[in-house]
């Protein structure tokens, strides 16, 4: 996948994660969370299943990337306390 493909894939996965978590941090943060979440989830997937994970455009790849982005966004919210500030 090309560099622009990674950015688009990350932005889409990050956007879906922000919708699920209810966090609005902006497009640039969605890209960062999406790409990092995809990489972390792919690494965890490889460790847990023993199978390699291809960084291609497929529904399973997108699902794993979204799950990783959701998990990463939840961890970021816990660390920064953003969830508590948004509820007040």
N, CA, C and O atoms as CSV, one atom per row, in Angstrom:
chain,resi,resn,atom,element,x,y,z
A,1,UNK,N,N,0.845,-1.163,0.000
A,1,UNK,CA,C,0.000,0.000,0.000
A,1,UNK,C,C,0.899,1.238,0.000
A,1,UNK,O,O,1.924,1.279,0.681
A,2,UNK,N,N,0.502,2.226,-0.764
A,2,UNK,CA,C,1.306,3.440,-0.875
A,2,UNK,C,C,1.144,4.315,0.372
A,2,UNK,O,O,0.291,4.054,1.221
A,3,UNK,N,N,1.968,5.344,0.465
A,3,UNK,CA,C,1.916,6.267,1.592
A,3,UNK,C,C,0.551,6.950,1.674
A,3,UNK,O,O,-0.015,7.075,2.760
A,4,UNK,N,N,0.023,7.391,0.536
A,4,UNK,CA,C,-1.301,8.020,0.533
A,4,UNK,C,C,-2.393,7.017,0.896
A,4,UNK,O,O,-3.391,7.375,1.521
A,5,UNK,N,N,-2.199,5.774,0.503
A,5,UNK,CA,C,-3.140,4.731,0.894
A,5,UNK,C,C,-3.166,4.531,2.397
A,5,UNK,O,O,-4.229,4.356,2.993
A,6,UNK,N,N,-1.978,4.559,3.012
A,6,UNK,CA,C,-1.888,4.446,4.474
A,6,UNK,C,C,-2.606,5.598,5.146
A,6,UNK,O,O,-3.321,5.394,6.127
A,7,UNK,N,N,-2.426,6.806,4.635
A,7,UNK,CA,C,-3.068,7.976,5.230
A,7,UNK,C,C,-4.589,7.864,5.111
A,7,UNK,O,O,-5.309,8.116,6.077
A,8,UNK,N,N,-5.070,7.491,3.941
A,8,UNK,CA,C,-6.514,7.362,3.754
A,8,UNK,C,C,-7.077,6.235,4.615
A,8,UNK,O,O,-8.113,6.404,5.258
A,9,UNK,N,N,-6.401,5.086,4.631
A,9,UNK,CA,C,-6.823,3.942,5.437
A,9,UNK,C,C,-6.836,4.310,6.919
A,9,UNK,O,O,-7.776,3.970,7.638
A,10,UNK,N,N,-5.799,5.001,7.373
A,10,UNK,CA,C,-5.718,5.434,8.762
A,10,UNK,C,C,-6.781,6.453,9.112
A,10,UNK,O,O,-7.372,6.397,10.190
A,11,UNK,N,N,-7.030,7.389,8.201
A,11,UNK,CA,C,-8.060,8.399,8.449
A,11,UNK,C,C,-9.433,7.756,8.561
A,11,UNK,O,O,-10.229,8.133,9.421
A,12,UNK,N,N,-9.710,6.799,7.706
A,12,UNK,CA,C,-11.001,6.114,7.736
A,12,UNK,C,C,-11.161,5.279,9.002
A,12,UNK,O,O,-12.211,5.325,9.644
A,13,UNK,N,N,-10.142,4.526,9.364
A,13,UNK,CA,C,-10.201,3.719,10.586
A,13,UNK,C,C,-10.275,4.614,11.818
A,13,UNK,O,O,-11.018,4.308,12.751
A,14,UNK,N,N,-9.529,5.702,11.844
A,14,UNK,CA,C,-9.569,6.638,12.960
A,14,UNK,C,C,-10.909,7.347,13.072
A,14,UNK,O,O,-11.396,7.593,14.176
A,15,UNK,N,N,-11.502,7.672,11.937
A,15,UNK,CA,C,-12.807,8.319,11.942
A,15,UNK,C,C,-13.868,7.388,12.496
A,15,UNK,O,O,-14.696,7.797,13.310
A,16,UNK,N,N,-13.846,6.127,12.055
A,16,UNK,CA,C,-14.792,5.129,12.581
A,16,UNK,C,C,-14.589,4.962,14.084
A,16,UNK,O,O,-15.560,4.884,14.836
A,17,UNK,N,N,-13.340,4.906,14.523
A,17,UNK,CA,C,-13.046,4.773,15.955
A,17,UNK,C,C,-13.569,5.975,16.734
A,17,UNK,O,O,-14.125,5.811,17.820
A,18,UNK,N,N,-13.399,7.182,16.194
A,18,UNK,CA,C,-13.879,8.371,16.913
A,18,UNK,C,C,-15.398,8.388,16.986
A,18,UNK,O,O,-15.958,8.889,17.961
A,19,UNK,N,N,-16.082,7.848,15.968
A,19,UNK,CA,C,-17.536,7.746,16.021
A,19,UNK,C,C,-17.981,6.740,17.083
A,19,UNK,O,O,-18.937,6.984,17.819
A,20,UNK,N,N,-17.283,5.616,17.153
A,20,UNK,CA,C,-17.649,4.568,18.119
A,20,UNK,C,C,-17.390,5.048,19.543
A,20,UNK,O,O,-18.234,4.865,20.421
A,21,UNK,N,N,-16.234,5.658,19.779
A,21,UNK,CA,C,-15.856,6.095,21.122
A,21,UNK,C,C,-16.556,7.402,21.490
A,21,UNK,O,O,-16.732,7.693,22.673
A,22,UNK,N,N,-16.954,8.186,20.502
A,22,UNK,CA,C,-17.588,9.474,20.759
A,22,UNK,C,C,-16.586,10.565,21.044
A,22,UNK,O,O,-16.852,11.474,21.831
A,23,UNK,N,N,-15.442,10.481,20.409
A,23,UNK,CA,C,-14.361,11.432,20.639
A,23,UNK,C,C,-14.120,12.226,19.363
A,23,UNK,O,O,-13.988,11.644,18.286
A,24,UNK,N,N,-14.063,13.534,19.474
A,24,UNK,CA,C,-13.832,14.389,18.307
A,24,UNK,C,C,-12.511,15.125,18.477
A,24,UNK,O,O,-12.453,16.147,19.159
A,25,UNK,N,N,-11.462,14.618,17.868
A,25,UNK,CA,C,-10.151,15.241,17.997
A,25,UNK,C,C,-9.669,15.868,16.697
A,25,UNK,O,O,-8.660,16.574,16.713
A,26,UNK,N,N,-10.326,15.650,15.597
A,26,UNK,CA,C,-9.912,16.252,14.340
A,26,UNK,C,C,-9.337,15.235,13.370
A,26,UNK,O,O,-9.009,14.111,13.749
A,27,UNK,N,N,-9.221,15.640,12.124
A,27,UNK,CA,C,-8.790,14.749,11.047
A,27,UNK,C,C,-7.355,14.272,11.227
A,27,UNK,O,O,-7.068,13.092,11.027
A,28,UNK,N,N,-6.455,15.169,11.600
A,28,UNK,CA,C,-5.049,14.787,11.739
A,28,UNK,C,C,-4.888,13.747,12.847
A,28,UNK,O,O,-4.134,12.786,12.688
A,29,UNK,N,N,-5.583,13.930,13.956
A,29,UNK,CA,C,-5.504,12.954,15.049
A,29,UNK,C,C,-6.155,11.636,14.639
A,29,UNK,O,O,-5.695,10.573,15.055
A,30,UNK,N,N,-7.217,11.685,13.832
A,30,UNK,CA,C,-7.832,10.457,13.327
A,30,UNK,C,C,-6.844,9.657,12.486
A,30,UNK,O,O,-6.799,8.430,12.574
A,31,UNK,N,N,-6.058,10.347,11.675
A,31,UNK,CA,C,-5.062,9.661,10.842
A,31,UNK,C,C,-4.019,8.996,11.730
A,31,UNK,O,O,-3.684,7.828,11.532
A,32,UNK,N,N,-3.506,9.736,12.710
A,32,UNK,CA,C,-2.482,9.179,13.595
A,32,UNK,C,C,-3.020,7.981,14.368
A,32,UNK,O,O,-2.376,6.933,14.418
A,33,UNK,N,N,-4.204,8.133,14.974
A,33,UNK,CA,C,-4.807,7.040,15.747
A,33,UNK,C,C,-5.109,5.853,14.847
A,33,UNK,O,O,-4.891,4.708,15.245
A,34,UNK,N,N,-5.603,6.102,13.652
A,34,UNK,CA,C,-5.935,5.011,12.734
A,34,UNK,C,C,-4.721,4.219,12.286
A,34,UNK,O,O,-4.742,2.988,12.292
A,35,UNK,N,N,-3.660,4.920,11.895
A,35,UNK,CA,C,-2.451,4.225,11.423
A,35,UNK,C,C,-1.774,3.494,12.579
A,35,UNK,O,O,-1.408,2.327,12.441
A,36,UNK,N,N,-1.603,4.166,13.717
A,36,UNK,CA,C,-0.977,3.493,14.868
A,36,UNK,C,C,-1.834,2.339,15.379
A,36,UNK,O,O,-1.312,1.286,15.745
A,37,UNK,N,N,-3.138,2.538,15.402
A,37,UNK,CA,C,-4.039,1.456,15.823
A,37,UNK,C,C,-3.971,0.262,14.891
A,37,UNK,O,O,-4.004,-0.882,15.343
A,38,UNK,N,N,-3.876,0.517,13.588
A,38,UNK,CA,C,-3.767,-0.571,12.619
A,38,UNK,C,C,-2.472,-1.347,12.802
A,38,UNK,O,O,-2.466,-2.577,12.751
A,39,UNK,N,N,-1.384,-0.631,13.015
A,39,UNK,CA,C,-0.091,-1.297,13.196
A,39,UNK,C,C,-0.088,-2.117,14.492
A,39,UNK,O,O,0.352,-3.266,14.501
A,40,UNK,N,N,-0.579,-1.525,15.579
A,40,UNK,CA,C,-0.621,-2.247,16.854
A,40,UNK,C,C,-1.543,-3.463,16.788
A,40,UNK,O,O,-1.194,-4.535,17.281
A,41,UNK,N,N,-2.708,-3.299,16.187
A,41,UNK,CA,C,-3.636,-4.419,16.074
A,41,UNK,C,C,-3.075,-5.515,15.168
A,41,UNK,O,O,-3.268,-6.700,15.437
A,42,UNK,N,N,-2.387,-5.128,14.105
A,42,UNK,CA,C,-1.768,-6.125,13.229
A,42,UNK,C,C,-0.690,-6.904,13.952
A,42,UNK,O,O,-0.569,-8.117,13.777
A,43,UNK,N,N,0.095,-6.213,14.762
A,43,UNK,CA,C,1.131,-6.878,15.550
A,43,UNK,C,C,0.513,-7.853,16.557
A,43,UNK,O,O,0.978,-8.984,16.696
A,44,UNK,N,N,-0.528,-7.415,17.252
A,44,UNK,CA,C,-1.215,-8.293,18.215
A,44,UNK,C,C,-1.860,-9.473,17.498
A,44,UNK,O,O,-1.837,-10.594,18.007
A,45,UNK,N,N,-2.432,-9.233,16.326
A,45,UNK,CA,C,-3.036,-10.307,15.528
A,45,UNK,C,C,-1.992,-11.358,15.153
A,45,UNK,O,O,-2.248,-12.558,15.256
A,46,UNK,N,N,-0.826,-10.907,14.720
A,46,UNK,CA,C,0.231,-11.854,14.357
A,46,UNK,C,C,0.700,-12.655,15.552
A,46,UNK,O,O,0.933,-13.858,15.434
A,47,UNK,N,N,0.843,-12.015,16.698
A,47,UNK,CA,C,1.286,-12.728,17.901
A,47,UNK,C,C,0.256,-13.735,18.386
A,47,UNK,O,O,0.611,-14.830,18.821
A,48,UNK,N,N,-1.013,-13.371,18.313
A,48,UNK,CA,C,-2.045,-14.246,18.867
A,48,UNK,C,C,-2.421,-15.407,17.937
A,48,UNK,O,O,-2.777,-16.483,18.418
A,49,UNK,N,N,-2.350,-15.211,16.629
A,49,UNK,CA,C,-2.761,-16.271,15.708
A,49,UNK,C,C,-1.595,-17.010,15.058
A,49,UNK,O,O,-1.760,-18.138,14.593
A,50,UNK,N,N,-0.438,-16.395,15.024
A,50,UNK,CA,C,0.698,-17.015,14.361
A,50,UNK,C,C,0.680,-16.853,12.851
A,50,UNK,O,O,1.589,-17.321,12.165
A,51,UNK,N,N,-0.347,-16.195,12.325
A,51,UNK,CA,C,-0.449,-15.950,10.885
A,51,UNK,C,C,0.002,-14.529,10.580
A,51,UNK,O,O,-0.134,-13.630,11.409
A,52,UNK,N,N,0.534,-14.341,9.394
A,52,UNK,CA,C,0.952,-12.993,9.021
A,52,UNK,C,C,-0.274,-12.184,8.610
A,52,UNK,O,O,-1.268,-12.721,8.121
A,53,UNK,N,N,-0.171,-10.898,8.821
A,53,UNK,CA,C,-1.254,-9.989,8.477
A,53,UNK,C,C,-0.777,-9.088,7.365
A,53,UNK,O,O,0.253,-8.426,7.495
A,54,UNK,N,N,-1.513,-9.057,6.277
A,54,UNK,CA,C,-1.096,-8.238,5.143
A,54,UNK,C,C,-1.720,-6.856,5.271
A,54,UNK,O,O,-2.879,-6.715,5.661
A,55,UNK,N,N,-0.941,-5.854,4.942
A,55,UNK,CA,C,-1.416,-4.484,4.984
A,55,UNK,C,C,-2.007,-4.129,3.625
A,55,UNK,O,O,-1.432,-3.353,2.862
A,56,UNK,N,N,-3.147,-4.705,3.344
A,56,UNK,CA,C,-3.825,-4.475,2.073
A,56,UNK,C,C,-5.236,-3.984,2.342
A,56,UNK,O,O,-5.697,-3.985,3.484
A,57,UNK,N,N,-5.915,-3.567,1.290
A,57,UNK,CA,C,-7.297,-3.137,1.395
A,57,UNK,C,C,-8.190,-4.371,1.376
A,57,UNK,O,O,-8.458,-4.935,0.315
A,58,UNK,N,N,-8.643,-4.780,2.533
A,58,UNK,CA,C,-9.611,-5.870,2.636
A,58,UNK,C,C,-10.473,-5.614,3.858
A,58,UNK,O,O,-10.076,-4.865,4.750
A,59,UNK,N,N,-11.645,-6.224,3.909
A,59,UNK,CA,C,-12.541,-6.028,5.048
A,59,UNK,C,C,-11.945,-6.544,6.361
A,59,UNK,O,O,-12.062,-5.867,7.382
A,60,UNK,N,N,-11.309,-7.724,6.364
A,60,UNK,CA,C,-10.678,-8.143,7.629
A,60,UNK,C,C,-9.586,-7.184,8.091
A,60,UNK,O,O,-9.480,-6.902,9.285
A,61,UNK,N,N,-8.776,-6.682,7.169
A,61,UNK,CA,C,-7.741,-5.706,7.524
A,61,UNK,C,C,-8.362,-4.439,8.081
A,61,UNK,O,O,-7.882,-3.884,9.070
A,62,UNK,N,N,-9.426,-3.987,7.446
A,62,UNK,CA,C,-10.091,-2.778,7.907
A,62,UNK,C,C,-10.726,-2.985,9.287
A,62,UNK,O,O,-10.676,-2.094,10.135
A,63,UNK,N,N,-11.319,-4.153,9.508
A,63,UNK,CA,C,-11.898,-4.459,10.818
A,63,UNK,C,C,-10.857,-4.483,11.920
A,63,UNK,O,O,-11.082,-3.948,13.006
A,64,UNK,N,N,-9.729,-5.096,11.647
A,64,UNK,CA,C,-8.644,-5.152,12.632
A,64,UNK,C,C,-8.090,-3.748,12.876
A,64,UNK,O,O,-7.787,-3.392,14.015
A,65,UNK,N,N,-7.957,-2.952,11.821
A,65,UNK,CA,C,-7.471,-1.579,11.979
A,65,UNK,C,C,-8.440,-0.749,12.816
A,65,UNK,O,O,-8.008,0.029,13.668
A,66,UNK,N,N,-9.728,-0.902,12.588
A,66,UNK,CA,C,-10.722,-0.159,13.383
A,66,UNK,C,C,-10.690,-0.598,14.841
A,66,UNK,O,O,-10.757,0.242,15.738
A,67,UNK,N,N,-10.589,-1.887,15.088
A,67,UNK,CA,C,-10.498,-2.359,16.474
A,67,UNK,C,C,-9.251,-1.819,17.161
A,67,UNK,O,O,-9.302,-1.418,18.324
A,68,UNK,N,N,-8.149,-1.808,16.454
A,68,UNK,CA,C,-6.921,-1.257,17.013
A,68,UNK,C,C,-7.037,0.229,17.288
A,68,UNK,O,O,-6.558,0.712,18.314
A,69,UNK,N,N,-7.673,0.962,16.375
A,69,UNK,CA,C,-7.849,2.400,16.569
A,69,UNK,C,C,-8.793,2.684,17.734
A,69,UNK,O,O,-8.565,3.620,18.500
A,70,UNK,N,N,-9.846,1.886,17.872
A,70,UNK,CA,C,-10.764,2.046,19.000
A,70,UNK,C,C,-10.026,1.795,20.310
A,70,UNK,O,O,-10.154,2.567,21.260
A,71,UNK,N,N,-9.258,0.716,20.355
A,71,UNK,CA,C,-8.498,0.412,21.564
A,71,UNK,C,C,-7.500,1.500,21.900
A,71,UNK,O,O,-7.375,1.896,23.059
A,72,UNK,N,N,-6.787,1.985,20.896
A,72,UNK,CA,C,-5.808,3.045,21.118
A,72,UNK,C,C,-6.482,4.331,21.578
A,72,UNK,O,O,-5.963,5.017,22.459
A,73,UNK,N,N,-7.623,4.664,20.998
A,73,UNK,CA,C,-8.340,5.864,21.391
A,73,UNK,C,C,-8.865,5.754,22.822
A,73,UNK,O,O,-8.855,6.739,23.560
A,74,UNK,N,N,-9.317,4.581,23.213
A,74,UNK,CA,C,-9.757,4.377,24.599
A,74,UNK,C,C,-8.602,4.550,25.576
A,74,UNK,O,O,-8.764,5.162,26.631
A,75,UNK,N,N,-7.439,4.014,25.226
A,75,UNK,CA,C,-6.266,4.151,26.093
A,75,UNK,C,C,-5.851,5.624,26.187
A,75,UNK,O,O,-5.528,6.104,27.274
A,76,UNK,N,N,-5.856,6.336,25.071
A,76,UNK,CA,C,-5.506,7.759,25.076
A,76,UNK,C,C,-6.486,8.539,25.948
A,76,UNK,O,O,-6.076,9.424,26.700
A,77,UNK,N,N,-7.774,8.218,25.855
A,77,UNK,CA,C,-8.771,8.906,26.676
A,77,UNK,C,C,-8.594,8.604,28.155
A,77,UNK,O,O,-8.799,9.483,28.993
A,78,UNK,N,N,-8.220,7.390,28.485
A,78,UNK,CA,C,-7.986,7.043,29.889
A,78,UNK,C,C,-6.774,7.794,30.424
A,78,UNK,O,O,-6.807,8.335,31.530
A,79,UNK,N,N,-5.712,7.824,29.638
A,79,UNK,CA,C,-4.480,8.491,30.083
A,79,UNK,C,C,-4.684,9.999,30.220
A,79,UNK,O,O,-4.248,10.597,31.204
A,80,UNK,N,N,-5.344,10.615,29.241
A,80,UNK,CA,C,-5.509,12.063,29.274
A,80,UNK,C,C,-6.714,12.505,30.094
A,80,UNK,O,O,-6.850,13.688,30.404
A,81,UNK,N,N,-7.583,11.577,30.446
A,81,UNK,CA,C,-8.778,11.943,31.201
A,81,UNK,C,C,-9.802,12.660,30.371
A,81,UNK,O,O,-10.648,13.366,30.918
A,82,UNK,N,N,-9.755,12.502,29.058
A,82,UNK,CA,C,-10.668,13.207,28.164
A,82,UNK,C,C,-12.115,12.761,28.356
A,82,UNK,O,O,-13.033,13.566,28.195
A,83,UNK,N,N,-12.326,11.523,28.689
A,83,UNK,CA,C,-13.678,11.034,28.891
A,83,UNK,C,C,-14.371,11.717,30.055
A,83,UNK,O,O,-15.570,11.990,29.988
A,84,UNK,N,N,-13.641,11.996,31.114
A,84,UNK,CA,C,-14.236,12.666,32.277
A,84,UNK,C,C,-14.536,14.123,31.970
A,84,UNK,O,O,-15.546,14.654,32.431
A,85,UNK,N,N,-13.679,14.777,31.201
A,85,UNK,CA,C,-13.908,16.188,30.872
A,85,UNK,C,C,-15.101,16.346,29.962
A,85,UNK,O,O,-15.833,17.328,30.083
A,86,UNK,N,N,-15.327,15.402,29.043
A,86,UNK,CA,C,-16.423,15.518,28.095
A,86,UNK,C,C,-17.781,15.286,28.752
A,86,UNK,O,O,-18.795,15.749,28.228
A,87,UNK,N,N,-17.829,14.594,29.864
A,87,UNK,CA,C,-19.096,14.281,30.511
A,87,UNK,C,C,-19.596,15.403,31.396
A,87,UNK,O,O,-20.769,15.382,31.768
A,88,UNK,N,N,-18.796,16.363,31.751
A,88,UNK,CA,C,-19.219,17.435,32.655
A,88,UNK,C,C,-20.064,18.441,31.970
A,88,UNK,O,O,-20.502,19.408,32.594
